[in-house]
Amino acid sequence: MNEQYWEKESQSSKKSLGKPWEFIVHMNYIIEGIGCLVNEEGEEQPLKAGDFALVDPSEKHQYRNKGDKPLKLICGVPKEFE
């Protein structure tokens, strides 16, 4: 498992792009900032520094930065799908 670092500017969003690793659960760790993980129904799961977020296989999702500073997170990605 390798990690990808993402940084989202204030009040921005990132949608799931349907990457090939979507068939496995992946884990994200919030390094800094305040945001949320949004599911396909639009429900928001609040996130803050120190939180982990698990995303189920093939779950359409989006990360939103809800703060004034960048939302920084690490996403675990299997090596074969880098």
Biopython code that builds the backbone (N, CA, C, O; Angstrom):
import numpy as np
from Bio.PDB.StructureBuilder import StructureBuilder

atoms = [
    (1, "MET", "N", (0.849, -1.173, 0.000)),
    (1, "MET", "CA", (0.000, 0.000, 0.000)),
    (1, "MET", "C", (0.891, 1.231, 0.000)),
    (1, "MET", "O", (1.807, 1.342, 0.816)),
    (2, "ASN", "N", (0.630, 2.137, -0.895)),
    (2, "ASN", "CA", (1.312, 3.425, -0.943)),
    (2, "ASN", "C", (0.310, 4.518, -0.616)),
    (2, "ASN", "O", (-0.901, 4.299, -0.649)),
    (3, "GLU", "N", (0.819, 5.679, -0.305)),
    (3, "GLU", "CA", (-0.048, 6.794, 0.054)),
    (3, "GLU", "C", (0.003, 7.870, -1.018)),
    (3, "GLU", "O", (1.032, 8.088, -1.656)),
    (4, "GLN", "N", (-1.126, 8.536, -1.200)),
    (4, "GLN", "CA", (-1.198, 9.717, -2.044)),
    (4, "GLN", "C", (-1.543, 10.889, -1.144)),
    (4, "GLN", "O", (-2.381, 10.769, -0.250)),
    (5, "TYR", "N", (-0.900, 12.014, -1.380)),
    (5, "TYR", "CA", (-1.155, 13.218, -0.599)),
    (5, "TYR", "C", (-2.057, 14.128, -1.412)),
    (5, "TYR", "O", (-1.776, 14.401, -2.579)),
    (6, "TRP", "N", (-3.146, 14.601, -0.802)),
    (6, "TRP", "CA", (-4.056, 15.540, -1.456)),
    (6, "TRP", "C", (-4.178, 16.771, -0.600)),
    (6, "TRP", "O", (-4.184, 16.704, 0.629)),
    (7, "GLU", "N", (-4.274, 17.899, -1.272)),
    (7, "GLU", "CA", (-4.511, 19.157, -0.580)),
    (7, "GLU", "C", (-5.610, 19.889, -1.326)),
    (7, "GLU", "O", (-5.494, 20.118, -2.530)),
    (8, "LYS", "N", (-6.670, 20.256, -0.634)),
    (8, "LYS", "CA", (-7.802, 20.934, -1.234)),
    (8, "LYS", "C", (-7.865, 22.358, -0.708)),
    (8, "LYS", "O", (-7.820, 22.589, 0.500)),
    (9, "GLU", "N", (-7.967, 23.287, -1.605)),
    (9, "GLU", "CA", (-8.045, 24.692, -1.209)),
    (9, "GLU", "C", (-9.346, 24.969, -0.462)),
    (9, "GLU", "O", (-10.271, 24.157, -0.491)),
    (10, "SER", "N", (-9.409, 26.086, 0.186)),
    (10, "SER", "CA", (-10.568, 26.505, 0.968)),
    (10, "SER", "C", (-11.853, 26.416, 0.156)),
    (10, "SER", "O", (-11.921, 26.880, -0.982)),
    (11, "GLN", "N", (-12.880, 25.806, 0.770)),
    (11, "GLN", "CA", (-14.226, 25.704, 0.199)),
    (11, "GLN", "C", (-14.261, 24.997, -1.159)),
    (11, "GLN", "O", (-15.104, 25.326, -1.994)),
    (12, "SER", "N", (-13.361, 24.027, -1.401)),
    (12, "SER", "CA", (-13.356, 23.304, -2.665)),
    (12, "SER", "C", (-13.780, 21.859, -2.444)),
    (12, "SER", "O", (-13.889, 21.399, -1.308)),
    (13, "SER", "N", (-14.020, 21.141, -3.556)),
    (13, "SER", "CA", (-14.468, 19.758, -3.507)),
    (13, "SER", "C", (-13.643, 18.907, -4.460)),
    (13, "SER", "O", (-13.040, 19.418, -5.403)),
    (14, "LYS", "N", (-13.624, 17.603, -4.203)),
    (14, "LYS", "CA", (-13.001, 16.648, -5.108)),
    (14, "LYS", "C", (-13.917, 15.454, -5.221)),
    (14, "LYS", "O", (-14.242, 14.819, -4.217)),
    (15, "LYS", "N", (-14.336, 15.141, -6.433)),
    (15, "LYS", "CA", (-15.207, 13.997, -6.650)),
    (15, "LYS", "C", (-14.373, 12.748, -6.905)),
    (15, "LYS", "O", (-13.234, 12.822, -7.366)),
    (16, "SER", "N", (-14.971, 11.591, -6.593)),
    (16, "SER", "CA", (-14.354, 10.316, -6.915)),
    (16, "SER", "C", (-14.275, 10.200, -8.431)),
    (16, "SER", "O", (-15.236, 10.512, -9.134)),
    (17, "LEU", "N", (-13.140, 9.756, -8.926)),
    (17, "LEU", "CA", (-12.951, 9.650, -10.369)),
    (17, "LEU", "C", (-13.103, 8.225, -10.879)),
    (17, "LEU", "O", (-12.792, 7.951, -12.038)),
    (18, "GLY", "N", (-13.577, 7.310, -10.033)),
    (18, "GLY", "CA", (-13.760, 5.933, -10.467)),
    (18, "GLY", "C", (-12.453, 5.233, -10.761)),
    (18, "GLY", "O", (-12.346, 4.508, -11.750)),
    (19, "LYS", "N", (-11.463, 5.438, -9.922)),
    (19, "LYS", "CA", (-10.164, 4.820, -10.119)),
    (19, "LYS", "C", (-10.280, 3.300, -10.053)),
    (19, "LYS", "O", (-11.233, 2.785, -9.469)),
    (20, "PRO", "N", (-9.325, 2.568, -10.643)),
    (20, "PRO", "CA", (-9.413, 1.105, -10.680)),
    (20, "PRO", "C", (-9.362, 0.445, -9.316)),
    (20, "PRO", "O", (-9.750, -0.718, -9.204)),
    (21, "TRP", "N", (-8.902, 1.128, -8.267)),
    (21, "TRP", "CA", (-8.862, 0.509, -6.940)),
    (21, "TRP", "C", (-10.203, 0.626, -6.221)),
    (21, "TRP", "O", (-10.301, 0.269, -5.047)),
    (22, "GLU", "N", (-11.239, 1.120, -6.904)),
    (22, "GLU", "CA", (-12.529, 1.321, -6.266)),
    (22, "GLU", "C", (-13.189, 0.010, -5.838)),
    (22, "GLU", "O", (-14.220, 0.039, -5.165)),
    (23, "PHE", "N", (-12.616, -1.144, -6.214)),
    (23, "PHE", "CA", (-13.212, -2.411, -5.804)),
    (23, "PHE", "C", (-12.757, -2.835, -4.410)),
    (23, "PHE", "O", (-13.193, -3.876, -3.918)),
    (24, "ILE", "N", (-11.895, -2.059, -3.764)),
    (24, "ILE", "CA", (-11.467, -2.368, -2.401)),
    (24, "ILE", "C", (-11.768, -1.179, -1.493)),
    (24, "ILE", "O", (-11.883, -0.043, -1.953)),
    (25, "VAL", "N", (-11.891, -1.459, -0.212)),
    (25, "VAL", "CA", (-12.058, -0.376, 0.760)),
    (25, "VAL", "C", (-10.755, 0.411, 0.816)),
    (25, "VAL", "O", (-9.679, -0.187, 0.855)),
    (26, "HIS", "N", (-10.828, 1.724, 0.821)),
    (26, "HIS", "CA", (-9.614, 2.501, 1.011)),
    (26, "HIS", "C", (-9.772, 3.451, 2.186)),
    (26, "HIS", "O", (-10.873, 3.862, 2.552)),
    (27, "MET", "N", (-8.622, 3.779, 2.760)),
    (27, "MET", "CA", (-8.598, 4.552, 3.988)),
    (27, "MET", "C", (-7.900, 5.887, 3.749)),
    (27, "MET", "O", (-6.903, 5.969, 3.032)),
    (28, "ASN", "N", (-8.446, 6.925, 4.367)),
    (28, "ASN", "CA", (-7.877, 8.260, 4.258)),
    (28, "ASN", "C", (-7.642, 8.806, 5.659)),
    (28, "ASN", "O", (-8.434, 8.580, 6.574)),
    (29, "TYR", "N", (-6.536, 9.530, 5.807)),
    (29, "TYR", "CA", (-6.198, 10.150, 7.084)),
    (29, "TYR", "C", (-6.137, 11.657, 6.877)),
    (29, "TYR", "O", (-5.449, 12.141, 5.978)),
    (30, "ILE", "N", (-6.860, 12.396, 7.715)),
    (30, "ILE", "CA", (-6.886, 13.854, 7.607)),
    (30, "ILE", "C", (-5.715, 14.426, 8.404)),
    (30, "ILE", "O", (-5.639, 14.267, 9.622)),
    (31, "ILE", "N", (-4.813, 15.089, 7.700)),
    (31, "ILE", "CA", (-3.619, 15.664, 8.318)),
    (31, "ILE", "C", (-3.918, 17.020, 8.936)),
    (31, "ILE", "O", (-3.485, 17.329, 10.046)),
    (32, "GLU", "N", (-4.666, 17.818, 8.190)),
    (32, "GLU", "CA", (-4.904, 19.204, 8.615)),
    (32, "GLU", "C", (-6.185, 19.712, 7.975)),
    (32, "GLU", "O", (-6.522, 19.331, 6.854)),
    (33, "GLY", "N", (-6.890, 20.567, 8.687)),
    (33, "GLY", "CA", (-8.062, 21.230, 8.132)),
    (33, "GLY", "C", (-9.376, 20.653, 8.627)),
    (33, "GLY", "O", (-9.416, 19.761, 9.473)),
    (34, "ILE", "N", (-10.453, 21.197, 8.066)),
    (34, "ILE", "CA", (-11.819, 20.805, 8.395)),
    (34, "ILE", "C", (-12.558, 20.567, 7.087)),
    (34, "ILE", "O", (-12.498, 21.386, 6.170)),
    (35, "GLY", "N", (-13.250, 19.444, 7.010)),
    (35, "GLY", "CA", (-13.985, 19.138, 5.794)),
    (35, "GLY", "C", (-15.034, 18.086, 6.040)),
    (35, "GLY", "O", (-15.466, 17.872, 7.172)),
    (36, "CYS", "N", (-15.447, 17.420, 4.956)),
    (36, "CYS", "CA", (-16.412, 16.338, 5.081)),
    (36, "CYS", "C", (-16.261, 15.382, 3.906)),
    (36, "CYS", "O", (-15.737, 15.735, 2.849)),
    (37, "LEU", "N", (-16.734, 14.168, 4.124)),
    (37, "LEU", "CA", (-16.832, 13.149, 3.090)),
    (37, "LEU", "C", (-18.309, 13.062, 2.746)),
    (37, "LEU", "O", (-19.141, 12.837, 3.624)),
    (38, "VAL", "N", (-18.638, 13.239, 1.469)),
    (38, "VAL", "CA", (-20.023, 13.273, 1.023)),
    (38, "VAL", "C", (-20.320, 12.006, 0.227)),
    (38, "VAL", "O", (-19.581, 11.654, -0.693)),
    (39, "ASN", "N", (-21.422, 11.316, 0.593)),
    (39, "ASN", "CA", (-21.783, 10.106, -0.151)),
    (39, "ASN", "C", (-22.700, 10.454, -1.320)),
    (39, "ASN", "O", (-23.025, 11.620, -1.544)),
    (40, "GLU", "N", (-23.111, 9.428, -2.059)),
    (40, "GLU", "CA", (-23.916, 9.626, -3.266)),
    (40, "GLU", "C", (-25.264, 10.287, -2.983)),
    (40, "GLU", "O", (-25.825, 10.957, -3.851)),
    (41, "GLU", "N", (-25.781, 10.099, -1.778)),
    (41, "GLU", "CA", (-27.063, 10.704, -1.404)),
    (41, "GLU", "C", (-26.897, 12.146, -0.920)),
    (41, "GLU", "O", (-27.884, 12.812, -0.608)),
    (42, "GLY", "N", (-25.670, 12.621, -0.858)),
    (42, "GLY", "CA", (-25.414, 13.984, -0.414)),
    (42, "GLY", "C", (-25.232, 14.124, 1.087)),
    (42, "GLY", "O", (-25.106, 15.239, 1.591)),
    (43, "GLU", "N", (-25.215, 12.994, 1.819)),
    (43, "GLU", "CA", (-25.013, 13.035, 3.264)),
    (43, "GLU", "C", (-23.545, 13.325, 3.560)),
    (43, "GLU", "O", (-22.652, 12.770, 2.920)),
    (44, "GLU", "N", (-23.307, 14.193, 4.526)),
    (44, "GLU", "CA", (-21.950, 14.609, 4.868)),
    (44, "GLU", "C", (-21.479, 13.963, 6.165)),
    (44, "GLU", "O", (-22.196, 13.949, 7.165)),
    (45, "GLN", "N", (-20.262, 13.430, 6.128)),
    (45, "GLN", "CA", (-19.599, 12.922, 7.330)),
    (45, "GLN", "C", (-18.501, 13.925, 7.669)),
    (45, "GLN", "O", (-17.537, 14.049, 6.915)),
    (46, "PRO", "N", (-18.623, 14.644, 8.789)),
    (46, "PRO", "CA", (-17.614, 15.654, 9.141)),
    (46, "PRO", "C", (-16.228, 15.036, 9.315)),
    (46, "PRO", "O", (-16.097, 13.915, 9.808)),
    (47, "LEU", "N", (-15.207, 15.769, 8.910)),
    (47, "LEU", "CA", (-13.815, 15.347, 9.049)),
    (47, "LEU", "C", (-12.981, 16.494, 9.604)),
    (47, "LEU", "O", (-13.198, 17.661, 9.279)),
    (48, "LYS", "N", (-12.014, 16.126, 10.458)),
    (48, "LYS", "CA", (-11.077, 17.124, 10.996)),
    (48, "LYS", "C", (-9.724, 16.447, 11.152)),
    (48, "LYS", "O", (-9.618, 15.225, 11.044)),
    (49, "ALA", "N", (-8.701, 17.234, 11.404)),
    (49, "ALA", "CA", (-7.347, 16.697, 11.576)),
    (49, "ALA", "C", (-7.358, 15.576, 12.613)),
    (49, "ALA", "O", (-7.936, 15.716, 13.691)),
    (50, "GLY", "N", (-6.707, 14.462, 12.268)),
    (50, "GLY", "CA", (-6.636, 13.306, 13.153)),
    (50, "GLY", "C", (-7.674, 12.242, 12.859)),
    (50, "GLY", "O", (-7.582, 11.135, 13.391)),
    (51, "ASP", "N", (-8.670, 12.547, 12.019)),
    (51, "ASP", "CA", (-9.713, 11.574, 11.682)),
    (51, "ASP", "C", (-9.255, 10.641, 10.563)),
    (51, "ASP", "O", (-8.410, 10.998, 9.742)),
    (52, "PHE", "N", (-9.831, 9.443, 10.548)),
    (52, "PHE", "CA", (-9.700, 8.495, 9.448)),
    (52, "PHE", "C", (-11.057, 8.403, 8.764)),
    (52, "PHE", "O", (-12.091, 8.499, 9.424)),
    (53, "ALA", "N", (-11.063, 8.218, 7.452)),
    (53, "ALA", "CA", (-12.303, 8.010, 6.706)),
    (53, "ALA", "C", (-12.139, 6.751, 5.869)),
    (53, "ALA", "O", (-11.167, 6.615, 5.126)),
    (54, "LEU", "N", (-13.090, 5.830, 5.988)),
    (54, "LEU", "CA", (-13.108, 4.616, 5.181)),
    (54, "LEU", "C", (-14.152, 4.770, 4.090)),
    (54, "LEU", "O", (-15.271, 5.211, 4.350)),
    (55, "VAL", "N", (-13.778, 4.402, 2.857)),
    (55, "VAL", "CA", (-14.695, 4.475, 1.726)),
    (55, "VAL", "C", (-14.909, 3.061, 1.211)),
    (55, "VAL", "O", (-13.954, 2.358, 0.879)),
    (56, "ASP", "N", (-16.173, 2.649, 1.147)),
    (56, "ASP", "CA", (-16.513, 1.309, 0.682)),
    (56, "ASP", "C", (-16.217, 1.151, -0.808)),
    (56, "ASP", "O", (-16.156, 2.138, -1.542)),
    (57, "PRO", "N", (-16.033, -0.099, -1.255)),
    (57, "PRO", "CA", (-15.775, -0.350, -2.682)),
    (57, "PRO", "C", (-16.862, 0.246, -3.568)),
    (57, "PRO", "O", (-18.051, 0.127, -3.272)),
    (58, "SER", "N", (-16.456, 0.874, -4.635)),
    (58, "SER", "CA", (-17.340, 1.458, -5.655)),
    (58, "SER", "C", (-18.281, 2.537, -5.125)),
    (58, "SER", "O", (-19.197, 2.953, -5.835)),
    (59, "GLU", "N", (-18.074, 2.999, -3.890)),
    (59, "GLU", "CA", (-18.918, 4.068, -3.343)),
    (59, "GLU", "C", (-18.555, 5.395, -4.006)),
    (59, "GLU", "O", (-17.403, 5.826, -3.962)),
    (60, "LYS", "N", (-19.540, 6.029, -4.615)),
    (60, "LYS", "CA", (-19.312, 7.354, -5.178)),
    (60, "LYS", "C", (-19.227, 8.311, -4.010)),
    (60, "LYS", "O", (-20.078, 8.302, -3.121)),
    (61, "HIS", "N", (-18.185, 9.145, -4.016)),
    (61, "HIS", "CA", (-17.957, 10.026, -2.878)),
    (61, "HIS", "C", (-17.239, 11.288, -3.314)),
    (61, "HIS", "O", (-16.755, 11.403, -4.440)),
    (62, "GLN", "N", (-17.188, 12.219, -2.395)),
    (62, "GLN", "CA", (-16.559, 13.516, -2.661)),
    (62, "GLN", "C", (-16.016, 14.044, -1.349)),
    (62, "GLN", "O", (-16.642, 13.890, -0.300)),
    (63, "TYR", "N", (-14.845, 14.669, -1.413)),
    (63, "TYR", "CA", (-14.284, 15.354, -0.247)),
    (63, "TYR", "C", (-14.529, 16.842, -0.419)),
    (63, "TYR", "O", (-14.306, 17.395, -1.496)),
    (64, "ARG", "N", (-14.987, 17.486, 0.639)),
    (64, "ARG", "CA", (-15.207, 18.927, 0.602)),
    (64, "ARG", "C", (-14.415, 19.590, 1.711)),
    (64, "ARG", "O", (-14.410, 19.130, 2.852)),
    (65, "ASN", "N", (-13.751, 20.667, 1.365)),
    (65, "ASN", "CA", (-13.071, 21.489, 2.359)),
    (65, "ASN", "C", (-14.100, 22.472, 2.886)),
    (65, "ASN", "O", (-14.658, 23.259, 2.122)),
    (66, "LYS", "N", (-14.355, 22.434, 4.186)),
    (66, "LYS", "CA", (-15.345, 23.313, 4.797)),
    (66, "LYS", "C", (-14.698, 24.467, 5.558)),
    (66, "LYS", "O", (-15.396, 25.288, 6.152)),
    (67, "GLY", "N", (-13.378, 24.533, 5.542)),
    (67, "GLY", "CA", (-12.683, 25.555, 6.304)),
    (67, "GLY", "C", (-12.085, 26.649, 5.449)),
    (67, "GLY", "O", (-12.270, 26.687, 4.233)),
    (68, "ASP", "N", (-11.361, 27.539, 6.112)),
    (68, "ASP", "CA", (-10.710, 28.657, 5.443)),
    (68, "ASP", "C", (-9.291, 28.328, 5.009)),
    (68, "ASP", "O", (-8.687, 29.082, 4.247)),
    (69, "LYS", "N", (-8.751, 27.207, 5.485)),
    (69, "LYS", "CA", (-7.398, 26.781, 5.151)),
    (69, "LYS", "C", (-7.464, 25.478, 4.370)),
    (69, "LYS", "O", (-8.508, 24.825, 4.369)),
    (70, "PRO", "N", (-6.378, 25.078, 3.701)),
    (70, "PRO", "CA", (-6.395, 23.831, 2.931)),
    (70, "PRO", "C", (-6.739, 22.615, 3.799)),
    (70, "PRO", "O", (-6.357, 22.536, 4.967)),
    (71, "LEU", "N", (-7.465, 21.675, 3.200)),
    (71, "LEU", "CA", (-7.740, 20.371, 3.798)),
    (71, "LEU", "C", (-6.668, 19.434, 3.261)),
    (71, "LEU", "O", (-6.568, 19.226, 2.052)),
    (72, "LYS", "N", (-5.867, 18.868, 4.158)),
    (72, "LYS", "CA", (-4.750, 18.015, 3.753)),
    (72, "LYS", "C", (-5.024, 16.594, 4.211)),
    (72, "LYS", "O", (-5.325, 16.364, 5.382)),
    (73, "LEU", "N", (-4.920, 15.631, 3.286)),
    (73, "LEU", "CA", (-5.180, 14.251, 3.635)),
    (73, "LEU", "C", (-4.284, 13.300, 2.864)),
    (73, "LEU", "O", (-3.733, 13.637, 1.817)),
    (74, "ILE", "N", (-4.157, 12.099, 3.417)),
    (74, "ILE", "CA", (-3.413, 11.021, 2.772)),
    (74, "ILE", "C", (-4.413, 9.925, 2.454)),
    (74, "ILE", "O", (-5.239, 9.565, 3.292)),
    (75, "CYS", "N", (-4.337, 9.395, 1.237)),
    (75, "CYS", "CA", (-5.199, 8.303, 0.812)),
    (75, "CYS", "C", (-4.332, 7.075, 0.548)),
    (75, "CYS", "O", (-3.383, 7.142, -0.232)),
    (76, "GLY", "N", (-4.656, 5.952, 1.196)),
    (76, "GLY", "CA", (-3.937, 4.712, 0.960)),
    (76, "GLY", "C", (-4.350, 4.106, -0.366)),
    (76, "GLY", "O", (-5.536, 3.883, -0.608)),
    (77, "VAL", "N", (-3.369, 3.836, -1.237)),
    (77, "VAL", "CA", (-3.625, 3.301, -2.571)),
    (77, "VAL", "C", (-2.777, 2.056, -2.786)),
    (77, "VAL", "O", (-1.565, 2.107, -2.575)),
    (78, "PRO", "N", (-3.373, 0.936, -3.199)),
    (78, "PRO", "CA", (-2.581, -0.259, -3.478)),
    (78, "PRO", "C", (-1.521, 0.011, -4.542)),
    (78, "PRO", "O", (-1.795, 0.704, -5.522)),
    (79, "LYS", "N", (-0.325, -0.523, -4.365)),
    (79, "LYS", "CA", (0.786, -0.268, -5.294)),
    (79, "LYS", "C", (0.428, -0.569, -6.746)),
    (79, "LYS", "O", (0.825, 0.165, -7.650)),
    (80, "GLU", "N", (-0.312, -1.635, -6.968)),
    (80, "GLU", "CA", (-0.630, -2.020, -8.349)),
    (80, "GLU", "C", (-1.550, -1.024, -9.061)),
    (80, "GLU", "O", (-1.750, -1.134, -10.270)),
    (81, "PHE", "N", (-2.109, -0.059, -8.333)),
    (81, "PHE", "CA", (-3.007, 0.917, -8.939)),
    (81, "PHE", "C", (-2.473, 2.340, -8.842)),
    (81, "PHE", "O", (-3.251, 3.291, -8.916)),
    (82, "GLU", "N", (-1.189, 2.504, -8.681)),
    (82, "GLU", "CA", (-0.623, 3.856, -8.593)),
    (82, "GLU", "C", (-0.743, 4.562, -9.924)),
    (82, "GLU", "O", (-0.323, 5.712, -10.053)),
]
sb = StructureBuilder()
sb.init_structure("model")
sb.init_model(0)
sb.init_chain("A")
sb.init_seg("    ")
for serial, (resi, resn, name, xyz) in enumerate(atoms, 1):
    if name == "N":
        sb.init_residue(resn, " ", resi, " ")
    sb.init_atom(name, np.array(xyz, "f"), 0.0, 1.0, " ", f" {name:<3s}", serial, name[0])
structure = sb.get_structure()
